[in-house]
């Protein structure tokens, strides 16, 4: 080991590339700024003319001696010899550590904290097709054992965990279909008298044409059909089928907000009558931009239906698990009573 005080006499210590065994201070620059060729060493290392900015005190290896007749050790290399010897280059970074008053050379990127070596992240090996198939078989066998377990609690808990995972996946999927609502414009509906409402209700009921709202719910196509119907008629009939109890009022509010129409009447047979207004002007974009397309509305409906059935199934499994725990507790209680009674009979007979 070389003491660190030996290096402190020089002006500075720099970083350089190559494997170094002993270092000393040289009294001449590493390269001449006027030279336009490469400077080569005998062990395959080269210095370009852009290294002239390095100080005279830069440490270089005395074992990596330069080849050539020049006493200073320079050697002019031609382009062809550089190409032949380019495979001998090294990209290792050599640093000088002076911790604990001892000089040490290390190869690689210096650590910020002493004593900690750089950890390389291991690349995960790509699994073969056979390994993937074997892993899937193992998971299926594990699930099959739980499904055919003699313990009812194991079977119920396995189904419950699987249903909860599916519920989380469906909720995550449904978030993609949530459209951020734009700031609502101020809509001042017209004030209609009772006579006008009665007249519009009667004319709307007599119309045979209607706009259907099916399983997809309210989307851009429904509003487009309403505007096309209002082109020649004052009122439009909207029929919601199928419709859950109370859902028709939600559809009425949503359609009134998107179409800027007035809901005249909401019937019990899932029928809504809308009035376009006295000063109605057909908009340039009849399908609002903040709505789903026909295909996405159907995908959303299927996910909502699956989520509804999954939540019902989870509630059913939770009830079954609770009943099973009650049954086990009752069985243990009856067993204790019978053991006590048999013990009392034996003691009385003795």
Buried (B, 14 or more C-beta within 10 A) or exposed (E): EBEBEEBEEBEEBEEBBBBBEEBEBBEEBBBEEEBEBBBBBEBBBBBEBEBBEBEEBBBBBEEBEBEBEEEEBBBEBEEEEBEEBEEEEEEEBBBBBBEEEEBEBEEEEEEEEEEEEEEEEEEEEEEEEEEEEEEEEEEEEEEEEBEEBEEEEBBBBBBBEBBBEBBEBBEEBBEEBEEEEEEEEEEEEEEBEEEBBEBBBEBBEEEEEBBEBBEBBBBBBBBBBBBEBBEEEBBBBBBBEEBEEEBBEBBBEBBBBBBBBBBBBBEEEBBBBBBBBEEBEEEEEBBBEEBBEEEBBBBBBEBBEBBEEBBEBBEEBEEBBEEBEEEEEEEEEEEEEEEEEEEEEEEEEE
